């Protein structure tokens, strides 16, 4: 018996059985975790968004504060500049958006007819097997059903829309108070850390800021530049609704690797109702935008990389998308980078302790 318990294989089997048992117990209490996650997400979401906004704007507030501007006045000044710039942009952009939305609304029947003609032509093509035709028809039916269900869900959940508007309204106030007392929060967190660990904690926070700072702030600028490039490209090739479609490219570009595909999909859908030549032009424009973004814009704006392998980034995106959808995919890479820094510090800490 003693010989068996000392066997490495026996020890590994015990660990595997215990792990499987723990996994089974977690699966049993999964509904409790899901309800707890939904509850915490609804409460903490505005605070998390406000913290991200504060993190992006804090360097500017700190720079003004170092020039003898009180933090409260610096935050209010940034808000005033932002509101003024937003007002100027909206005054010029909203009419263009409205015009393109009205144009899209007028041409929806024509676009639908072209799409139906395209599908009909494909169905009548002799070289397509029947199984592929059936699969295409089923996919189109499922897309239509999903779109109908989405619209019905939106109409039936007006309360959720009102709640989202309310959350969007309180986020600036939360960000204001976080920015105003940012230094106070940092000092308070440090005071709760034991004195023997404060030096390591400060170094950890600085490393996280170094890893994330340029990435998060730079990504916003990169998305705007990519959106402008896509807008110019769509105008050059004569694609309808260039501002609307370029805005989608700009927003989705914040998701690494997968974002450009999401952003190009609506433009390709519109182009497919015009001609295959237009589809080719849209592909070229989006590829040119991504080449410029990857080789010119990002290196200049973001500066440093997160030093994360592409496979790890894709894994983080899949996990983030599964947990929190699009928002999870947007936050996946920064959170993964922060966790990577934390794990590196933990390993370094235990290595130092072993060598002492």
VOKOLVO-36368 format. One record per residue (C-alpha): residue in one letter; x, y, z. Coordinates in steps of 0.001 Angstrom, whole numbers, plus 500000, padded with zeros to 6 digits. Example, Ala and Ser with C-alpha at 12.3 -4.5 7.8 and 13.67 -1.06 7.14 Angstrom:
BEGIN
+-----+--------+--------+--------+
! res !      x !      y !      z !
+-----+--------+--------+--------+
!   A ! 512300 ! 495500 ! 507800 !
!   S ! 513670 ! 498940 ! 507140 !
+-----+--------+--------+--------+
END
This chain:
BEGIN
+-----+--------+--------+--------+
! res !      x !      y !      z !
+-----+--------+--------+--------+
!   X ! 500000 ! 500000 ! 500000 !
!   X ! 502823 ! 502375 ! 500893 !
!   X ! 504472 ! 501598 ! 497568 !
!   X ! 501254 ! 502481 ! 495723 !
!   X ! 500807 ! 505823 ! 497502 !
!   X ! 504367 ! 506832 ! 496606 !
!   X ! 503830 ! 506044 ! 492941 !
!   X ! 503815 ! 509169 ! 490747 !
!   X ! 501104 ! 507657 ! 488543 !
!   X ! 498860 ! 507124 ! 491582 !
!   X ! 499374 ! 510730 ! 492714 !
!   X ! 498504 ! 512033 ! 489242 !
!   X ! 495366 ! 509857 ! 489142 !
!   X ! 494262 ! 511256 ! 492509 !
!   X ! 494796 ! 514827 ! 491240 !
!   X ! 492838 ! 514107 ! 488046 !
!   X ! 489934 ! 512555 ! 489984 !
!   X ! 489853 ! 515507 ! 492392 !
!   X ! 489918 ! 517931 ! 489457 !
!   X ! 487060 ! 516145 ! 487709 !
!   X ! 485081 ! 516100 ! 490948 !
!   X ! 485631 ! 519832 ! 491405 !
!   X ! 484565 ! 520450 ! 487801 !
!   X ! 481409 ! 518377 ! 488345 !
!   X ! 480548 ! 520362 ! 491477 !
!   X ! 481073 ! 523639 ! 489591 !
!   X ! 478726 ! 522451 ! 486853 !
!   X ! 476086 ! 521696 ! 489499 !
!   X ! 476236 ! 525258 ! 490863 !
!   X ! 476587 ! 526839 ! 487396 !
!   X ! 473048 ! 528399 ! 487474 !
!   X ! 473951 ! 530247 ! 490683 !
!   X ! 477115 ! 531662 ! 489101 !
!   X ! 475170 ! 532712 ! 485981 !
!   X ! 472580 ! 534643 ! 488023 !
!   X ! 475335 ! 536201 ! 490127 !
!   X ! 477255 ! 537191 ! 486968 !
!   X ! 474176 ! 538803 ! 485387 !
!   X ! 473430 ! 540682 ! 488607 !
!   X ! 476995 ! 541955 ! 489039 !
!   X ! 477314 ! 542823 ! 485336 !
!   X ! 474226 ! 545045 ! 485424 !
!   X ! 475504 ! 546862 ! 488523 !
!   X ! 479240 ! 547076 ! 487815 !
!   X ! 479087 ! 547763 ! 484046 !
!   X ! 478782 ! 551590 ! 484341 !
!   X ! 481581 ! 551687 ! 486939 !
!   X ! 483888 ! 549590 ! 484735 !
!   X ! 483203 ! 551782 ! 481680 !
!   X ! 483748 ! 554916 ! 483786 !
!   X ! 487053 ! 553503 ! 485063 !
!   X ! 488211 ! 552818 ! 481482 !
!   X ! 487275 ! 556365 ! 480429 !
!   X ! 489086 ! 557734 ! 483492 !
!   X ! 492163 ! 555674 ! 482726 !
!   X ! 492253 ! 557049 ! 479168 !
!   X ! 491825 ! 560675 ! 480261 !
!   X ! 493921 ! 560628 ! 483454 !
!   X ! 497275 ! 561470 ! 481749 !
!   X ! 495743 ! 564659 ! 480341 !
!   X ! 494281 ! 565607 ! 483731 !
!   X ! 497620 ! 564881 ! 485418 !
!   X ! 499477 ! 566998 ! 482849 !
!   X ! 497146 ! 569970 ! 483486 !
!   X ! 497382 ! 569433 ! 487248 !
!   X ! 501202 ! 569595 ! 487057 !
!   X ! 500755 ! 573012 ! 485422 !
!   X ! 498964 ! 574303 ! 488539 !
!   X ! 495430 ! 573609 ! 487272 !
!   X ! 493213 ! 572060 ! 490009 !
!   X ! 492093 ! 568522 ! 489137 !
!   X ! 488411 ! 569466 ! 489280 !
!   X ! 488966 ! 572391 ! 486908 !
!   X ! 491113 ! 570186 ! 484637 !
!   X ! 488362 ! 567539 ! 484409 !
!   X ! 485712 ! 570193 ! 483721 !
!   X ! 487960 ! 571748 ! 481049 !
!   X ! 488382 ! 568363 ! 479323 !
!   X ! 484613 ! 567792 ! 479489 !
!   X ! 483974 ! 571259 ! 478020 !
!   X ! 486439 ! 570688 ! 475150 !
!   X ! 484990 ! 567237 ! 474506 !
!   X ! 481377 ! 568509 ! 474506 !
!   X ! 482285 ! 571394 ! 472184 !
!   X ! 484128 ! 569098 ! 469765 !
!   X ! 481303 ! 566546 ! 469920 !
!   X ! 478729 ! 569246 ! 469225 !
!   X ! 480675 ! 570477 ! 466187 !
!   X ! 481074 ! 566927 ! 464871 !
!   X ! 477423 ! 566025 ! 465438 !
!   X ! 476163 ! 569212 ! 463803 !
!   X ! 478101 ! 568303 ! 460670 !
!   X ! 477779 ! 564516 ! 460775 !
!   X ! 474161 ! 563966 ! 461877 !
!   X ! 472680 ! 565525 ! 458692 !
!   X ! 474940 ! 563270 ! 456605 !
!   X ! 473916 ! 560225 ! 458671 !
!   X ! 470242 ! 561158 ! 458344 !
!   X ! 470562 ! 561678 ! 454609 !
!   X ! 472269 ! 558314 ! 454128 !
!   X ! 469779 ! 556530 ! 456410 !
!   X ! 466896 ! 558055 ! 454428 !
!   X ! 468579 ! 557011 ! 451196 !
!   X ! 469088 ! 553494 ! 452560 !
!   X ! 465436 ! 553371 ! 453604 !
!   X ! 464349 ! 554419 ! 450112 !
!   X ! 466552 ! 551832 ! 448443 !
!   X ! 465815 ! 548901 ! 450756 !
!   X ! 463140 ! 547467 ! 448383 !
!   X ! 465546 ! 547762 ! 445451 !
!   X ! 468388 ! 546170 ! 447437 !
!   X ! 466061 ! 543388 ! 448561 !
!   X ! 464983 ! 542768 ! 444962 !
!   X ! 468621 ! 542614 ! 443817 !
!   X ! 469512 ! 540216 ! 446618 !
!   X ! 466539 ! 537998 ! 445731 !
!   X ! 467553 ! 538068 ! 442060 !
!   X ! 471108 ! 537104 ! 443009 !
!   X ! 469885 ! 534170 ! 445111 !
!   X ! 467451 ! 533162 ! 442370 !
!   X ! 470235 ! 533186 ! 439781 !
!   X ! 472379 ! 531029 ! 442039 !
!   X ! 469479 ! 528620 ! 442574 !
!   X ! 468935 ! 528347 ! 438829 !
!   X ! 472612 ! 527648 ! 438184 !
!   X ! 472923 ! 524100 ! 436939 !
!   X ! 476377 ! 523349 ! 438346 !
!   X ! 475307 ! 523922 ! 441972 !
!   X ! 474342 ! 520674 ! 443749 !
!   X ! 470884 ! 520504 ! 445305 !
!   X ! 472343 ! 520150 ! 448795 !
!   X ! 474158 ! 523487 ! 448469 !
!   X ! 470978 ! 525180 ! 447165 !
!   X ! 468997 ! 523824 ! 450105 !
!   X ! 471700 ! 524944 ! 452536 !
!   X ! 471701 ! 528467 ! 451062 !
!   X ! 467915 ! 528739 ! 451255 !
!   X ! 467876 ! 527496 ! 454850 !
!   X ! 470633 ! 529959 ! 455819 !
!   X ! 468731 ! 532876 ! 454274 !
!   X ! 465541 ! 531796 ! 456044 !
!   X ! 467376 ! 531581 ! 459371 !
!   X ! 468918 ! 535036 ! 458836 !
!   X ! 465489 ! 536523 ! 458121 !
!   X ! 464023 ! 534802 ! 461178 !
!   X ! 466869 ! 535975 ! 463389 !
!   X ! 466468 ! 539553 ! 462136 !
!   X ! 462725 ! 539409 ! 462805 !
!   X ! 463317 ! 537992 ! 466291 !
!   X ! 465891 ! 540714 ! 467017 !
!   X ! 463464 ! 543480 ! 466030 !
!   X ! 460672 ! 541905 ! 468101 !
!   X ! 462994 ! 541507 ! 471084 !
!   X ! 464051 ! 545159 ! 470791 !
!   X ! 460455 ! 546389 ! 470658 !
!   X ! 459368 ! 544154 ! 473531 !
!   X ! 462251 ! 545310 ! 475740 !
!   X ! 461897 ! 549072 ! 475615 !
!   X ! 462594 ! 549094 ! 479349 !
!   X ! 466062 ! 547685 ! 478717 !
!   X ! 466707 ! 550447 ! 476178 !
!   X ! 465662 ! 553097 ! 478726 !
!   X ! 467957 ! 551473 ! 481294 !
!   X ! 470856 ! 551527 ! 478802 !
!   X ! 470226 ! 555235 ! 478135 !
!   X ! 470222 ! 555882 ! 481884 !
!   X ! 473531 ! 554025 ! 482293 !
!   X ! 475047 ! 556004 ! 479413 !
!   X ! 473845 ! 559195 ! 481135 !
!   X ! 475462 ! 558442 ! 484525 !
!   X ! 478817 ! 557232 ! 483142 !
!   X ! 480186 ! 560806 ! 482632 !
!   X ! 479332 ! 561642 ! 486258 !
!   X ! 481068 ! 558503 ! 487523 !
!   X ! 484108 ! 559238 ! 485359 !
!   X ! 484185 ! 562821 ! 486683 !
!   X ! 484418 ! 561746 ! 490324 !
!   X ! 486965 ! 559018 ! 489534 !
!   X ! 489176 ! 561469 ! 487620 !
!   X ! 488833 ! 564132 ! 490305 !
!   X ! 490026 ! 561765 ! 493051 !
!   X ! 492237 ! 559461 ! 490963 !
!   X ! 495347 ! 560118 ! 493081 !
!   X ! 493313 ! 559629 ! 496270 !
!   X ! 492100 ! 556220 ! 495063 !
!   X ! 495678 ! 555172 ! 494231 !
!   X ! 496975 ! 556220 ! 497662 !
!   X ! 494052 ! 554514 ! 499406 !
!   X ! 494703 ! 551229 ! 497600 !
!   X ! 498400 ! 551376 ! 498502 !
!   X ! 497626 ! 551984 ! 502198 !
!   X ! 495722 ! 548697 ! 502360 !
!   X ! 498768 ! 546810 ! 501056 !
!   X ! 501201 ! 545565 ! 503750 !
!   X ! 504355 ! 547703 ! 503942 !
!   X ! 506557 ! 544756 ! 502981 !
!   X ! 504680 ! 544401 ! 499670 !
!   X ! 504088 ! 548058 ! 498776 !
!   X ! 507230 ! 548413 ! 496675 !
!   X ! 506350 ! 545327 ! 494616 !
!   X ! 502719 ! 546483 ! 494296 !
!   X ! 503748 ! 549912 ! 492986 !
!   X ! 506099 ! 548255 ! 490489 !
!   X ! 503278 ! 545892 ! 489425 !
!   X ! 500866 ! 548797 ! 488844 !
!   X ! 503501 ! 550686 ! 486865 !
!   X ! 504185 ! 547639 ! 484677 !
!   X ! 500452 ! 547204 ! 484025 !
!   X ! 500199 ! 550891 ! 483104 !
!   X ! 503202 ! 550533 ! 480784 !
!   X ! 501666 ! 547482 ! 479119 !
!   X ! 498209 ! 548982 ! 478680 !
!   X ! 498640 ! 552746 ! 478562 !
!   X ! 499753 ! 553281 ! 474993 !
!   X ! 497592 ! 550398 ! 473740 !
!   X ! 494244 ! 551568 ! 475140 !
!   X ! 494736 ! 555259 ! 474394 !
!   X ! 496279 ! 554594 ! 471012 !
!   X ! 493531 ! 552192 ! 469906 !
!   X ! 490923 ! 554960 ! 470060 !
!   X ! 493033 ! 557155 ! 467766 !
!   X ! 493772 ! 554221 ! 465436 !
!   X ! 490056 ! 553417 ! 465112 !
!   X ! 489282 ! 557016 ! 464139 !
!   X ! 492084 ! 557065 ! 461543 !
!   X ! 491008 ! 553706 ! 460067 !
!   X ! 487410 ! 554958 ! 459875 !
!   X ! 488558 ! 558069 ! 457995 !
!   X ! 490658 ! 555965 ! 455596 !
!   X ! 487702 ! 553621 ! 454950 !
!   X ! 485406 ! 556619 ! 454396 !
!   X ! 487796 ! 558123 ! 451827 !
!   X ! 488187 ! 554735 ! 450115 !
!   X ! 484429 ! 554120 ! 449955 !
!   X ! 483899 ! 557580 ! 448421 !
!   X ! 486597 ! 556936 ! 445804 !
!   X ! 485060 ! 553616 ! 444688 !
!   X ! 481535 ! 555085 ! 444763 !
!   X ! 480073 ! 552787 ! 447433 !
!   X ! 476673 ! 553950 ! 448731 !
!   X ! 476357 ! 555105 ! 452379 !
!   X ! 480127 ! 555610 ! 452850 !
!   X ! 479892 ! 557405 ! 456215 !
!   X ! 477540 ! 554809 ! 457684 !
!   X ! 479664 ! 551855 ! 456555 !
!   X ! 482989 ! 553505 ! 457461 !
!   X ! 481657 ! 554164 ! 460984 !
!   X ! 481063 ! 550431 ! 461405 !
!   X ! 484644 ! 549752 ! 460243 !
!   X ! 485938 ! 552309 ! 462752 !
!   X ! 484031 ! 550872 ! 465726 !
!   X ! 484792 ! 547201 ! 465040 !
!   X ! 488490 ! 547875 ! 464394 !
!   X ! 489015 ! 548015 ! 468162 !
!   X ! 488695 ! 544190 ! 468168 !
!   X ! 492101 ! 542763 ! 467117 !
!   X ! 492267 ! 540388 ! 464128 !
!   X ! 488507 ! 539687 ! 463991 !
!   X ! 487312 ! 543319 ! 464007 !
!   X ! 488228 ! 544126 ! 460369 !
!   X ! 486155 ! 541145 ! 459165 !
!   X ! 483127 ! 542281 ! 461199 !
!   X ! 483537 ! 545842 ! 459930 !
!   X ! 483866 ! 544857 ! 456271 !
!   X ! 480818 ! 542540 ! 456295 !
!   X ! 478106 ! 545253 ! 455949 !
!   X ! 480052 ! 546988 ! 453164 !
!   X ! 480462 ! 543689 ! 451309 !
!   X ! 476743 ! 542989 ! 451741 !
!   X ! 475832 ! 546345 ! 450183 !
!   X ! 478437 ! 545903 ! 447440 !
!   X ! 477081 ! 542436 ! 446564 !
!   X ! 473739 ! 544022 ! 445631 !
!   X ! 475525 ! 546264 ! 443108 !
!   X ! 478112 ! 544145 ! 441286 !
!   X ! 481000 ! 541733 ! 441816 !
!   X ! 483309 ! 544538 ! 440697 !
!   X ! 482133 ! 546652 ! 443634 !
!   X ! 482695 ! 543693 ! 445994 !
!   X ! 486284 ! 543459 ! 444717 !
!   X ! 486770 ! 547214 ! 445253 !
!   X ! 485452 ! 546965 ! 448835 !
!   X ! 487844 ! 544085 ! 449545 !
!   X ! 490759 ! 546128 ! 448168 !
!   X ! 489807 ! 549209 ! 450225 !
!   X ! 489535 ! 547235 ! 453468 !
!   X ! 492778 ! 545365 ! 452802 !
!   X ! 494549 ! 548671 ! 452084 !
!   X ! 493161 ! 550127 ! 455342 !
!   X ! 494402 ! 547151 ! 457350 !
!   X ! 497843 ! 547201 ! 455680 !
!   X ! 498213 ! 550908 ! 456478 !
!   X ! 496894 ! 550365 ! 460004 !
!   X ! 499237 ! 547466 ! 460738 !
!   X ! 502415 ! 548913 ! 459193 !
!   X ! 502053 ! 552697 ! 459477 !
!   X ! 499265 ! 553900 ! 461788 !
!   X ! 499539 ! 551528 ! 464778 !
!   X ! 503371 ! 551593 ! 465054 !
!   X ! 503294 ! 555404 ! 465038 !
!   X ! 500271 ! 555919 ! 467301 !
!   X ! 500339 ! 552956 ! 469690 !
!   X ! 504121 ! 552799 ! 469715 !
!   X ! 504801 ! 549608 ! 471667 !
!   X ! 503158 ! 546222 ! 471423 !
!   X ! 501784 ! 544063 ! 474216 !
!   X ! 504190 ! 541226 ! 473337 !
!   X ! 501386 ! 538665 ! 473276 !
!   X ! 501400 ! 535797 ! 470787 !
!   X ! 498585 ! 535981 ! 468178 !
!   X ! 497284 ! 532558 ! 469296 !
!   X ! 496947 ! 533866 ! 472853 !
!   X ! 495111 ! 536959 ! 471579 !
!   X ! 492670 ! 534855 ! 469538 !
!   X ! 492084 ! 532622 ! 472574 !
!   X ! 491403 ! 535707 ! 474723 !
!   X ! 488978 ! 537041 ! 472090 !
!   X ! 487065 ! 533756 ! 472013 !
!   X ! 486815 ! 533654 ! 475813 !
!   X ! 485791 ! 537322 ! 476004 !
!   X ! 483185 ! 536880 ! 473283 !
!   X ! 481721 ! 533850 ! 475031 !
!   X ! 481512 ! 535662 ! 478380 !
!   X ! 480326 ! 539130 ! 477367 !
!   X ! 479783 ! 539248 ! 473590 !
!   X ! 481227 ! 542191 ! 471641 !
!   X ! 482105 ! 544107 ! 474813 !
!   X ! 484021 ! 541064 ! 476056 !
!   X ! 485975 ! 540880 ! 472806 !
!   X ! 486881 ! 544577 ! 473091 !
!   X ! 488117 ! 544203 ! 476675 !
!   X ! 489665 ! 540750 ! 476248 !
!   X ! 493140 ! 541824 ! 475093 !
!   X ! 493738 ! 544572 ! 477724 !
!   X ! 492507 ! 542284 ! 480527 !
!   X ! 494635 ! 539404 ! 479239 !
!   X ! 497691 ! 541682 ! 479078 !
!   X ! 497113 ! 542862 ! 482664 !
!   X ! 496696 ! 539263 ! 483869 !
!   X ! 499904 ! 538330 ! 482056 !
!   X ! 501817 ! 541050 ! 483913 !
!   X ! 500300 ! 539940 ! 487254 !
!   X ! 501224 ! 536273 ! 486635 !
!   X ! 504783 ! 537269 ! 485663 !
!   X ! 505169 ! 539233 ! 488901 !
!   X ! 503785 ! 536338 ! 490981 !
!   X ! 506243 ! 533872 ! 489409 !
!   X ! 509127 ! 536331 ! 489852 !
!   X ! 508129 ! 536836 ! 493507 !
!   X ! 508129 ! 533098 ! 494286 !
!   X ! 511398 ! 532566 ! 492398 !
!   X ! 513027 ! 535290 ! 494528 !
!   X ! 511680 ! 533678 ! 497707 !
!   X ! 513085 ! 530283 ! 496718 !
!   X ! 516516 ! 531707 ! 495987 !
!   X ! 516663 ! 533451 ! 499384 !
+-----+--------+--------+--------+
END
